[in-house]
Amino acid sequence: MTYQAKLIAGGKIVIPAELRKALGFQTGDSLVLEREGDSIVIKTYAQVVREVQKEFRTMVGEGYSVDQFLAERRADWGEE
């Protein structure tokens, strides 16, 4: 589906209500804009965090935990 928005004073863009609702954007959400060539991709900060977490999970494995990470760091620092 295609939506139309207008760039207004101060560089503000109003995202149509139907699109905001469909994407789950809420008032006050932090949005991240990524440039892809001549296009812009808009994501919530939460979406970006989930994408990064997913990427790290592929690198360290599904069962890896923050506690394991901290234990490894402490061992590296000689604290255990």
C-alpha angles and dihedrals in degrees: 000000000000125000132189127221132174128225107230135187115311093027093283121156122198110214110213113256094237091055093045090052094046091050094043094241111162131196108273096024115144108237127204120210117205123191115224107180106296093345136081125223115202120204135165117252087244091057091052091049090052091049092051092046090051091050092050090048089059089053100045103026135257098275097049112121139195088246090057091048092051092046090052092049092048089050090050090052092046094244096127 
